[in-house]
Amino acid sequence: MAQVHQDKGTKWLEQAGVRPTRQRAILARLLVGDGKHRHVTAESLFEAAKREGDSVSLATVYNTLRAFCEAGLLQEVTVDGSKSYFDTNTHDHPHFYWEDDGKLTDAASDQLIISNLPDAPDGAEIASVDVVIRLRRKS
């Protein structure tokens, strides 16, 4: 089973033209090996690698996540201007941020309607629109 997950991760990298080094392959397996989308932080991915017995430094995790974003494999979602989550679903979609436990989850795209955006300032164009809806559990 682990080999199947490893193969999916390696194939994911190769399809994007990313060289599957040992460390990249380890992290790719953790991100997409089971075929499910996920939202991770660098720290949570680092901890997952440690739990699996894989030796990868936190700096390598950060650098690899950035490289995966540059290759279009991940979407970075920033919350509070400082906390970054990395999403394996790269299609445009909104997110729920659960303030109580710091989790990021997908929100239904078909329920979001953005009818009007402000004009971009002169010399700029809108590259993307990120929607993060903050939630907290009712008391």
C-alpha positions as CSV (number, residue, x, y, z in Angstrom):
1,M,0.0,0.0,0.0
2,A,2.8,2.4,0.8
3,Q,4.3,1.8,-2.6
4,V,1.0,2.8,-4.3
5,H,1.0,6.0,-2.3
6,Q,4.6,6.7,-3.2
7,D,3.9,6.0,-6.9
8,K,1.0,8.5,-6.9
9,G,3.1,11.1,-5.2
10,T,6.0,10.6,-7.7
11,K,3.6,10.6,-10.7
12,W,2.1,13.9,-9.4
13,L,5.5,15.5,-9.3
14,E,6.6,14.2,-12.7
15,Q,3.3,15.4,-14.4
16,A,4.2,18.9,-13.2
17,G,7.8,18.6,-14.4
18,V,9.2,18.6,-10.8
19,R,12.2,16.3,-10.3
20,P,11.2,13.7,-7.7
21,T,14.0,13.9,-5.2
22,R,13.8,11.6,-2.2
23,Q,12.5,14.4,0.0
24,R,10.0,15.7,-2.5
25,A,8.7,12.2,-3.1
26,I,8.2,11.7,0.7
27,L,6.3,14.9,1.0
28,A,4.3,14.3,-2.2
29,R,3.3,10.9,-0.9
30,L,2.0,12.5,2.3
31,L,0.1,15.2,0.3
32,V,-1.5,13.2,-2.5
33,G,-0.7,9.5,-2.0
34,D,-4.2,8.6,-0.9
35,G,-5.8,10.6,-3.6
36,K,-7.6,13.0,-1.2
37,H,-7.3,16.7,-1.1
38,R,-5.9,18.2,2.0
39,H,-4.9,21.5,3.6
40,V,-1.6,21.5,5.5
41,T,0.8,23.9,7.2
42,A,4.5,23.3,6.9
43,E,4.5,22.3,10.5
44,S,1.7,19.8,10.2
45,L,3.4,18.2,7.1
46,F,6.7,18.1,9.0
47,E,5.0,16.3,11.9
48,A,3.3,13.9,9.5
49,A,6.7,13.0,8.0
50,K,8.2,12.5,11.5
51,R,5.3,10.2,12.4
52,E,5.9,8.1,9.3
53,G,9.6,7.8,10.3
54,D,10.8,10.0,7.4
55,S,13.8,12.3,7.9
56,V,13.0,15.7,6.5
57,S,14.0,19.0,8.0
58,L,11.4,21.8,8.6
59,A,13.4,24.1,6.3
60,T,13.2,21.5,3.6
61,V,9.4,21.2,4.1
62,Y,9.0,25.0,3.7
63,N,11.3,25.1,0.6
64,T,9.5,22.1,-1.0
65,L,6.0,23.6,-0.4
66,R,7.1,26.8,-2.0
67,A,8.5,24.8,-5.0
68,F,5.3,22.9,-5.3
69,C,3.3,26.2,-5.3
70,E,5.6,27.6,-8.0
71,A,5.0,24.4,-10.1
72,G,1.2,24.8,-9.7
73,L,0.8,21.7,-7.6
74,L,-0.4,23.5,-4.5
75,Q,-2.4,26.7,-3.7
76,E,-1.2,28.8,-0.8
77,V,-3.9,30.2,1.4
78,T,-2.9,32.8,3.9
79,V,-4.9,33.4,7.1
80,D,-4.3,36.3,9.5
81,G,-1.5,37.6,7.1
82,S,1.0,35.2,8.7
83,K,-0.3,31.6,8.8
84,S,-0.1,29.8,5.5
85,Y,-2.0,26.7,4.5
86,F,-1.2,24.7,1.4
87,D,-4.1,23.2,-0.5
88,T,-3.8,20.3,-2.9
89,N,-6.9,21.4,-4.7
90,T,-5.6,24.1,-7.0
91,H,-9.0,25.0,-8.6
92,D,-10.5,28.4,-7.5
93,H,-12.7,27.8,-4.4
94,P,-13.5,29.4,-1.1
95,H,-12.4,28.2,2.3
96,F,-13.8,28.0,5.8
97,Y,-11.3,28.9,8.5
98,W,-12.3,27.4,11.8
99,E,-11.0,29.9,14.4
100,D,-11.5,27.5,17.4
101,D,-9.1,24.9,16.2
102,G,-7.1,26.6,13.4
103,K,-8.4,24.3,10.6
104,L,-8.9,25.2,7.0
105,T,-11.6,23.4,5.0
106,D,-13.2,23.8,1.6
107,A,-16.4,25.7,1.2
108,A,-18.9,25.0,-1.6
109,S,-17.9,27.0,-4.7
110,D,-21.4,26.9,-6.2
111,Q,-22.8,28.8,-3.3
112,L,-20.5,31.8,-3.6
113,I,-21.4,34.6,-6.0
114,I,-19.0,37.5,-6.4
115,S,-21.0,40.0,-8.5
116,N,-18.6,43.0,-8.6
117,L,-15.0,43.6,-7.9
118,P,-13.4,47.1,-7.6
119,D,-11.3,48.2,-10.5
120,A,-7.6,47.5,-10.1
121,P,-5.4,50.5,-9.7
122,D,-3.7,51.9,-12.8
123,G,-0.8,49.6,-14.0
124,A,-2.2,46.6,-12.1
125,E,-4.5,43.6,-12.8
126,I,-6.4,41.3,-10.5
127,A,-4.5,38.0,-10.4
128,S,-6.9,36.2,-8.1
129,V,-9.5,36.6,-5.4
130,D,-9.1,34.5,-2.2
131,V,-12.2,34.0,-0.1
132,V,-11.7,32.8,3.5
133,I,-14.8,32.7,5.6
134,R,-14.1,32.7,9.3
135,L,-16.2,30.4,11.5
136,R,-16.4,29.8,15.2
137,R,-18.6,27.2,17.0
138,K,-21.7,28.5,18.6
139,S,-21.6,28.4,22.4
